[in-house]
Amino acid sequence: MKYFLFLFAVLTLVGCNTNTSETYKDLALLDKSEMVIEDKKDYTYYYDSIATDEYKIKFGVNELKKEEFELVISMELLNDSYFVSPNAKRDFKGKFTIQTDESSDITFIGDIDEIPRSIEEYDLHPFVRGKVNWVREDTKYYLKVKRNSKEDFTVSSNLQFVIEPKCTLEEIPLFIRNQGGYLKFEVRGC
């Protein structure tokens, strides 16, 4: 009987060690590029995107609570590009703005939130000569809306800003669309 118990214990230990070492061996073979990282803080559903040499933009919707949502614009800047923040105190023609057609289907709640928030700086350029909030890093914009209708609807809007140093006015036509009970934020055909 002692012999059988001893044999059982040895086989159990060998079996456990084999499985454990194989698991560690498999983990050790994973490259960092193969690992999946989830950011559970960002529950945004991105519906559309646009890309140029100066920037990449993703458009999405984040559901806050019943009938309240955030329209999300994720700006990734490329090749040292920058633009004027919607938080700039002075009136710039090329300031980052969203213009939306009037509609009873949605109500905008508050101003646009910028994360991270741009910092005001003094610019000596002849067209600026003063304080301005330049956005020089990847930034997300959140605009809260309340959905007033459960029926399907479409509201037209436009995103507008001047991308620097290229100095071009960027106008991106957008739709805020409620379709089948889902609120979507997407680029419309030019």
C-alpha positions in Angstrom: 0.0 0.0 0.0 2.8 2.4 0.8 4.4 1.6 -2.5 1.2 2.6 -4.4 0.8 5.8 -2.4 4.4 6.7 -3.1 4.1 5.9 -6.8 0.8 8.0 -7.0 2.5 11.0 -5.3 5.5 10.8 -7.7 3.3 10.6 -10.8 1.1 13.5 -9.6 4.2 15.7 -9.0 5.7 14.8 -12.4 2.3 15.6 -14.1 2.0 18.9 -12.3 5.5 20.0 -13.1 5.2 19.0 -16.8 2.0 21.2 -17.2 3.4 24.1 -15.3 6.7 24.1 -17.3 4.9 23.9 -20.6 2.7 26.8 -19.6 5.7 29.0 -18.7 7.4 27.8 -21.9 4.4 29.0 -24.0 4.3 32.3 -22.2 8.0 32.9 -22.7 7.6 32.4 -26.4 5.1 35.3 -26.7 6.5 38.5 -28.2 5.3 41.9 -26.9 3.7 42.6 -30.3 1.5 39.5 -29.9 0.0 40.6 -26.6 -3.5 42.1 -26.6 -4.0 45.1 -24.4 -7.5 46.2 -23.6 -8.4 49.7 -22.4 -11.6 49.1 -20.5 -11.9 52.8 -19.7 -12.8 53.7 -23.3 -16.1 52.2 -24.3 -16.4 54.3 -27.4 -17.9 52.6 -30.6 -16.0 54.1 -33.5 -18.0 54.2 -36.7 -15.9 56.0 -39.2 -12.4 57.5 -39.8 -10.5 59.8 -42.1 -6.8 60.1 -42.7 -4.4 62.5 -44.4 -0.7 63.1 -44.2 -1.3 65.6 -41.4 -3.8 63.8 -39.2 -6.0 60.8 -38.6 -9.5 61.2 -37.1 -11.9 58.6 -35.7 -15.5 59.4 -35.1 -17.5 57.5 -32.5 -20.2 57.4 -29.9 -20.0 56.6 -26.2 -23.3 55.8 -24.5 -23.5 57.5 -21.1 -27.0 56.6 -19.8 -30.5 56.3 -21.2 -30.8 58.6 -24.2 -27.6 60.5 -23.3 -24.4 60.1 -25.4 -21.0 61.6 -26.2 -20.0 62.2 -29.7 -16.2 61.4 -29.8 -13.6 62.8 -32.2 -10.2 61.3 -31.7 -7.5 63.4 -33.4 -4.1 61.9 -34.1 -1.6 64.5 -35.4 1.1 63.5 -37.9 4.2 65.2 -39.2 4.4 68.0 -36.6 0.9 69.3 -37.5 -1.2 71.4 -35.1 -4.4 73.4 -35.0 -6.3 76.0 -32.9 -8.2 74.5 -29.9 -11.9 75.1 -29.5 -10.9 76.5 -26.1 -8.9 79.4 -27.6 -10.3 82.7 -26.1 -9.6 84.8 -29.2 -11.8 84.5 -32.3 -9.9 82.6 -35.0 -11.5 81.7 -38.3 -9.7 78.4 -38.3 -10.6 77.3 -34.8 -11.7 73.7 -34.3 -15.5 73.8 -34.4 -18.5 71.5 -35.1 -21.5 73.1 -36.8 -24.7 71.2 -36.8 -28.1 71.7 -38.5 -31.0 72.5 -36.2 -32.9 69.5 -35.2 -35.5 68.6 -32.6 -34.2 65.0 -32.6 -31.1 65.8 -30.6 -30.1 68.4 -28.0 -26.5 69.4 -27.3 -25.5 69.5 -23.6 -22.7 71.9 -22.8 -19.6 72.7 -24.6 -17.1 70.4 -26.3 -14.6 68.8 -23.9 -10.9 68.5 -24.9 -8.7 65.8 -23.3 -5.9 66.6 -22.7 -6.7 70.3 -22.5 -4.5 72.6 -24.6 -2.4 75.2 -22.9 -2.4 78.8 -23.9 0.9 80.1 -25.3 2.1 83.4 -26.8 2.7 83.2 -30.6 4.7 85.9 -32.4 3.5 84.9 -35.9 2.2 88.0 -37.7 -1.3 86.4 -38.2 -1.5 85.5 -34.5 0.5 88.0 -32.4 -0.9 87.0 -29.1 -2.1 84.2 -27.0 -3.5 81.1 -28.6 -4.2 77.5 -27.6 -2.4 75.3 -30.1 -3.2 71.6 -30.1 0.1 69.9 -30.7 -0.6 66.4 -29.4 -3.1 63.6 -30.0 -6.4 64.7 -28.4 -10.0 63.5 -27.9 -13.0 65.7 -28.1 -16.3 64.8 -26.4 -19.6 66.5 -27.1 -22.6 65.4 -25.0 -26.0 65.0 -26.7 -29.4 63.9 -25.7 -31.4 61.8 -28.1 -35.0 63.1 -28.2 -36.5 60.6 -30.6 -36.4 56.9 -30.9 -37.3 57.1 -34.6 -34.6 56.9 -37.3 -33.2 60.3 -38.1 -30.2 62.0 -39.7 -28.7 65.3 -38.7 -26.0 66.9 -40.9 -23.0 68.6 -39.3 -19.5 69.8 -40.3 -16.1 69.6 -38.5 -13.9 72.5 -39.4 -10.4 73.6 -38.5 -7.2 74.9 -40.1 -4.3 72.5 -40.0 -0.9 74.1 -39.5 1.8 74.6 -40.7 0.2 73.6 -44.0 -2.4 76.4 -43.4 -5.3 74.6 -45.1 -9.0 74.8 -44.1 -10.2 71.3 -43.4 -14.0 70.9 -43.7 -15.3 67.4 -43.0 -19.0 66.8 -43.6 -20.6 64.5 -40.9 -23.8 62.7 -40.1 -25.2 62.2 -36.6 -27.6 59.3 -37.4 -30.0 57.3 -35.3 -30.6 54.0 -37.1 -32.3 51.0 -35.6 -32.0 52.4 -32.1 -28.2 53.0 -32.4 -26.8 56.5 -32.5 -23.9 56.8 -35.0 -21.4 59.6 -35.8 -19.9 59.2 -39.3 -18.4 61.0 -42.3 -20.8 61.7 -45.1 -19.9 61.6 -48.8 -18.4 64.9 -50.1 
